[in-house]
Amino acid sequence: MTHLNSRDRLPQRAAEAQLIHMARFVAPAVAAHVEQTEQQRTLAEPSAKALREAGLFTLGTPRRHGGHGAGVRTAVDVCAELAAGCASSSWLVGIAYGAALFASQLPDAVRTEIWASDPDALLCGAANPSGTVTAVPGGLELGGRWPWISGIDHAAWVLLGIVREDRGRPERGLALVPASELTVADTWHMAGMRGTGSRTATAEQLFVPDERFVSFAEIAEGIGVRRHPGEARVVFPLSINLPLVGTGVGIARGALELVVRDLAGGKRSISPLHTHTADAAPHQLNIAQAATLIDSARLHVRRAADKIDEAAREGRRPDLETRARLRMDGSHAMRCARDAVSLLLDTAGANSFSDDSALQRAWRDIGTASRHAALSVETSRELYGRVLLGRPLPHTDVV
């Protein structure tokens, strides 16, 4: 398999189109190991190898450090392609993309430390603040637990969410640490997205130099483009979250393809009114509605991604109302994908819930992924409503 990245010196647009083609090519390879990935509750090594060799863990790595520096729209489409084969593989590619964007905001010396010896390094992290933070000369000392770190089994570097209070005011942000300096606890026992290996990291008196910390406020204000002129701006947090919505869209699209193939292939009906399930109007309506929901999801997440890419190229942060609307786009898209899968299972019937059915895996995966806190439609509605009505927000880096 060809490792395709910026070292191939393709123009950016052509390179990103090729990445989507590569994801489509790799999807059957990760699908072949989806059972192993689920049983291990972490990405199967053949799947990790296929994704690494395809260069898909480095979508967000800056081009000057050997990666793709891909836009959000490309990351969304790549994740959608992969999710039809293995939702966990898709999710980890999205996580690696967001983590690389976070790390790209750090100073050049730190970026070189990450990628000089391994341009294919996978990064991951937990953005929610946790653990204890103590200011010490030259940096911070961390301790405690950070749960739900997807991909940590395969990561070289991990970003830990913290709150530091030694610079005059509380600062929410991320501290970059080598994965080898963390202890990983096997805490990931979930109904869905089992293969993401979203385990818990623990640390004790772990030193982090100041240059390996970046605050969310600094990212939102554009520290990355000030430090690294010529690179696209990261629009926090939308640049990070939208590729994960691509995973949801891909799960739903894969489920639709399975049900349509089954029904169009002549599945017999148990109803006394029809010989074949495909002849029943209620199931025809369900299929049509599910397909429309998936189209709506794709249109909303792509619209949001295109707007973010446009702002990123121009080096600006969209205004608050636009950011709130785009966050709503992403959450609404994920909910549409989940509703589509539910409709498809209504049509596919009870046998779809058997352990050997790909549809029950889609149901479990979309049910788990769509409830990620960053993609909550309820929270996004409240934020959007507050902004539209001019009500105050606790801080504007939440949207």
GISULCOR-V169634 format. One record per backbone hydrogen bond with DSSP energy under -0.5 kcal/mol. NH is the residue of the N-H (numbers start at 1). CO is the residue of the C=O. E is the energy in kcal/mol with one decimal. If there is no record, write none. Layout:
BEGIN
nh: <NH	NH>
co: <CO	CO>
e: <E	E>
END
This chain:
BEGIN
nh: <4	5	6	8	9	15	16	17	18	19	20	21	22	23	24	25	26	27	28	29	30	31	32	33	34	37	38	39	40	41	42	47	48	49	50	51	52	53	54	55	56	57	58	59	65	66	67	68	69	69	70	75	76	77	78	79	80	81	82	83	84	84	85	86	90	91	92	93	94	95	96	97	98	99	100	101	102	103	104	105	106	107	110	111	112	113	114	115	116	121	124	126	130	132	134	136	139	140	141	142	143	144	146	148	149	150	151	152	152	154	155	156	157	158	159	160	160	161	162	164	171	173	174	175	176	177	179	181	182	183	185	185	187	189	196	197	199	199	200	201	202	203	206	207	208	210	212	213	214	216	217	219	220	221	222	223	226	227	228	231	233	235	236	239	240	241	242	244	245	245	246	247	248	249	250	251	252	253	254	255	256	257	258	259	260	261	262	263	264	265	266	267	269	274	277	279	280	284	285	286	287	288	289	290	291	292	293	294	295	296	297	298	299	300	301	302	303	304	305	306	307	308	309	310	311	312	313	314	315	315	316	318	323	324	325	326	327	328	329	330	331	332	333	334	335	336	337	338	339	340	341	342	343	344	345	346	347	348	349	352	353	354	357	360	361	362	363	364	365	366	367	368	369	370	371	372	375	376	380	381	382	383	384	385	386	387	388	389	390	391	398	399>
co: <2	3	67	5	6	11	12	13	14	15	16	17	18	19	20	21	22	23	24	26	26	27	28	30	31	33	34	35	36	37	37	44	44	45	46	47	48	49	50	52	51	51	55	56	62	63	62	58	58	61	59	71	72	73	74	75	76	77	78	79	80	81	82	82	86	87	88	89	90	91	92	93	94	95	96	97	98	99	100	102	103	211	107	107	108	109	110	111	112	118	157	159	161	143	141	139	136	208	134	206	132	203	201	198	199	148	196	149	197	151	152	122	122	177	124	158	175	126	173	171	164	162	214	160	212	158	156	178	179	202	183	200	185	187	193	194	149	197	185	146	183	144	142	205	140	138	209	210	174	172	172	215	216	217	219	218	222	223	224	228	312	233	234	235	237	237	238	241	241	242	242	243	244	245	246	247	248	249	250	251	252	253	254	255	256	257	258	259	260	261	263	262	275	271	267	276	277	280	281	282	283	284	285	286	287	288	289	290	291	292	293	294	295	296	297	298	299	300	301	302	303	304	305	306	307	308	309	310	311	312	311	316	319	320	321	322	323	324	325	326	327	328	329	330	331	332	333	334	335	336	337	338	339	340	341	342	343	344	345	349	350	351	354	352	357	358	359	360	361	362	363	364	365	366	368	369	372	373	376	377	378	379	380	381	382	383	384	385	387	386	395	396>
e: <-0.9	-0.6	-0.7	-2.4	-2.0	-2.9	-2.4	-2.1	-2.0	-1.6	-1.5	-1.8	-2.5	-2.4	-2.1	-1.9	-2.3	-1.9	-0.5	-0.9	-1.9	-2.2	-1.6	-1.0	-1.5	-2.5	-2.2	-2.7	-2.5	-1.1	-1.2	-0.5	-2.5	-2.8	-2.1	-2.4	-2.5	-2.8	-1.5	-1.4	-2.2	-0.6	-0.9	-0.7	-1.5	-1.9	-2.2	-2.2	-0.5	-1.9	-3.1	-2.0	-2.8	-2.3	-2.7	-2.4	-2.1	-2.1	-2.2	-2.1	-0.9	-0.6	-1.7	-2.6	-2.1	-2.6	-2.2	-1.8	-2.2	-2.6	-2.7	-2.0	-2.3	-2.7	-2.2	-1.9	-2.2	-2.7	-2.0	-1.7	-1.7	-0.6	-0.6	-2.2	-2.7	-1.7	-1.9	-2.5	-2.6	-2.0	-1.4	-2.3	-2.0	-3.6	-2.1	-2.3	-2.4	-2.6	-2.7	-2.9	-1.6	-2.4	-2.8	-0.6	-2.8	-1.1	-2.3	-1.4	-0.5	-1.6	-0.8	-2.8	-1.2	-2.9	-2.3	-0.6	-2.8	-2.0	-2.4	-2.3	-2.6	-2.3	-2.7	-2.2	-2.5	-2.6	-2.3	-1.8	-1.7	-2.5	-0.5	-3.4	-1.7	-1.2	-1.5	-1.1	-0.9	-2.4	-1.8	-2.5	-2.8	-2.0	-2.8	-0.6	-3.0	-2.2	-2.2	-1.8	-2.0	-3.0	-0.6	-2.0	-2.7	-2.0	-1.4	-2.3	-1.3	-2.3	-2.4	-1.8	-2.3	-0.6	-1.1	-2.9	-0.9	-1.8	-2.1	-1.2	-0.8	-1.1	-1.3	-1.0	-1.2	-2.4	-2.4	-2.3	-2.2	-2.5	-2.4	-2.0	-2.4	-2.2	-1.8	-2.3	-2.8	-2.1	-2.0	-2.7	-3.1	-1.2	-1.7	-1.2	-2.5	-0.7	-2.2	-1.6	-1.8	-2.1	-2.7	-2.0	-2.5	-2.4	-2.8	-2.8	-2.6	-2.1	-2.5	-2.3	-2.2	-2.6	-2.6	-2.7	-2.8	-2.6	-2.5	-2.3	-2.3	-2.3	-2.5	-2.8	-2.1	-2.2	-2.8	-2.3	-2.2	-2.7	-2.6	-1.7	-0.6	-0.9	-2.3	-0.5	-2.4	-2.5	-2.2	-2.6	-2.3	-2.0	-2.3	-2.0	-2.3	-2.9	-2.4	-2.0	-2.1	-2.5	-2.2	-2.1	-2.6	-2.2	-1.9	-1.9	-2.1	-2.2	-2.0	-1.6	-1.6	-2.6	-2.1	-1.8	-2.0	-1.4	-1.9	-0.7	-1.1	-2.0	-2.5	-2.3	-3.0	-2.8	-1.7	-1.8	-3.1	-2.1	-1.2	-1.7	-2.0	-1.2	-2.2	-2.3	-2.1	-2.6	-2.7	-3.0	-2.8	-2.4	-2.7	-2.0	-1.1	-2.9	-0.9	-1.0>
END
